[in-house]
Amino acid sequence: MTYAKTAAFTEDQQQLARVAKALAHPARVAIIQFLAAQKTCISGDIAAELPLSRTTVSQH
């Protein structure tokens, strides 16, 4: 009988792994840091401040 490999881990461990995977790109980390420091969530504002294109900001 087989089972999912994730079944061997706690729900907390699985949740943390999902969050880490979601942040596993430097562009995403930069966007999160920008959003935490600002009161705006407009992709153009983010792209103007970070070395990312508007398309990249929207994708991430």
DRENMIBA-813209 format. One record per atom (N, C-alpha, C): x, y, z; residue in three letters. Coordinates in steps of 0.02 Angstrom, whole numbers, padded with zeros to 5 digits, always signed. Layout:
XYZALA...
***
This chain:
+00042-00059+00000MET+00000+00000+00000MET+00044+00062+00000MET+00031+00108-00045THR+00071+00169-00049THR+00034+00227-00016THR+00073+00277+00003TYR+00044+00338+00031TYR+00086+00396+00008TYR+00057+00455+00011ALA+00094+00515-00010ALA+00154+00526+00036ALA+00209+00546+00008LYS+00269+00558+00048LYS+00256+00612+00100LYS+00213+00658+00085THR+00199+00712+00133THR+00163+00687+00196THR+00133+00628+00193ALA+00098+00601+00251ALA+00145+00589+00310ALA+00209+00584+00297ALA+00258+00572+00350ALA+00275+00635+00389ALA+00249+00693+00367PHE+00266+00757+00399PHE+00204+00788+00431PHE+00216+00830+00481THR+00160+00862+00515THR+00129+00915+00469THR+00069+00935+00486GLU+00035+00988+00448GLU+00074+01053+00451GLU+00104+01069+00509ASP+00145+01129+00515ASP+00205+01126+00468ASP+00237+01069+00464GLN+00295+01062+00419GLN+00273+01069+00346GLN+00217+01040+00328GLN+00192+01046+00260GLN+00174+01118+00243GLN+00142+01153+00291GLN+00123+01223+00280GLN+00184+01267+00270GLN+00235+01258+00312LEU+00296+01297+00306LEU+00330+01283+00239LEU+00330+01221+00217ALA+00359+01203+00152ALA+00322+01238+00095ALA+00255+01242+00100ARG+00216+01277+00048ARG+00233+01351+00046ARG+00239+01382+00105VAL+00257+01454+00108VAL+00327+01465+00080VAL+00374+01423+00099ALA+00442+01429+00075ALA+00445+01421-00001ALA+00407+01375-00027LYS+00405+01365-00100LYS+00376+01427-00135LYS+00325+01457-00105ALA+00295+01517-00135ALA+00343+01576-00136ALA+00389+01578-00089LEU+00437+01633-00085LEU+00505+01615-00115LEU+00509+01559-00150ALA+00573+01532-00172ALA+00602+01568-00233ALA+00585+01630-00244HIS+00614+01668-00299HIS+00632+01737-00272HIS+00692+01762-00286PRO+00712+01827-00259PRO+00664+01884-00278PRO+00634+01881-00337ALA+00587+01934-00357ALA+00527+01935-00309ALA+00503+01877-00289ARG+00446+01873-00243ARG+00464+01901-00175ARG+00524+01885-00152VAL+00547+01911-00088VAL+00551+01988-00091VAL+00579+02015-00145ALA+00584+02087-00153ALA+00515+02120-00154ALA+00468+02089-00189ILE+00400+02116-00193ILE+00368+02115-00124ILE+00375+02061-00087ILE+00347+02057-00019ILE+00377+02110+00026ILE+00442+02120+00022GLN+00475+02172+00062GLN+00449+02241+00044GLN+00441+02254-00020PHE+00414+02318-00043PHE+00344+02328-00016PHE+00301+02278-00024LEU+00232+02283-00001LEU+00228+02294+00075LEU+00272+02263+00112ALA+00272+02271+00185ALA+00290+02342+00205ALA+00330+02376+00164ALA+00352+02444+00181ALA+00307+02498+00153ALA+00262+02481+00108GLN+00220+02531+00074GLN+00147+02522+00091GLN+00108+02572+00072LYS+00035+02569+00081LYS+00000+02556+00014LYS+00039+02539-00037THR+00011+02530-00103THR+00023+02460-00129THR-00018+02440-00176CYS-00010+02374-00206CYS-00021+02379-00281CYS+00008+02430-00311ILE+00001+02443-00383ILE+00064+02417-00417ILE+00055+02374-00467SER+00114+02342-00499SER+00160+02394-00530SER+00134+02448-00556GLY+00176+02500-00585GLY+00221+02532-00533GLY+00195+02543-00473ASP+00235+02572-00419ASP+00290+02524-00398ASP+00273+02461-00394ILE+00323+02410-00375ILE+00378+02407-00428ILE+00358+02405-00492ALA+00407+02400-00547ALA+00451+02462-00550ALA+00423+02520-00531ALA+00463+02582-00532ALA+00517+02582-00478ALA+00505+02547-00424GLU+00552+02546-00368GLU+00601+02487-00369GLU+00582+02433-00400LEU+00623+02373-00401LEU+00651+02361-00471LEU+00706+02324-00476PRO+00735+02310-00542PRO+00696+02254-00577PRO+00630+02264-00582LEU+00586+02214-00613LEU+00539+02249-00661LEU+00523+02215-00716SER+00474+02243-00762SER+00405+02235-00733SER+00359+02274-00759ARG+00289+02270-00736ARG+00261+02200-00748ARG+00280+02171-00804THR+00258+02103-00820THR+00283+02053-00768THR+00346+02059-00749THR+00375+02015-00699THR+00340+02023-00632THR+00326+02085-00614VAL+00291+02098-00551VAL+00223+02064-00552VAL+00187+02072-00607SER+00121+02042-00612SER+00124+01966-00611SER+00175+01938-00641GLN+00183+01865-00643GLN+00196+01836-00574GLN+00235+01872-00534HIS+00254+01847-00469HIS+00206+01869-00416HIS
***
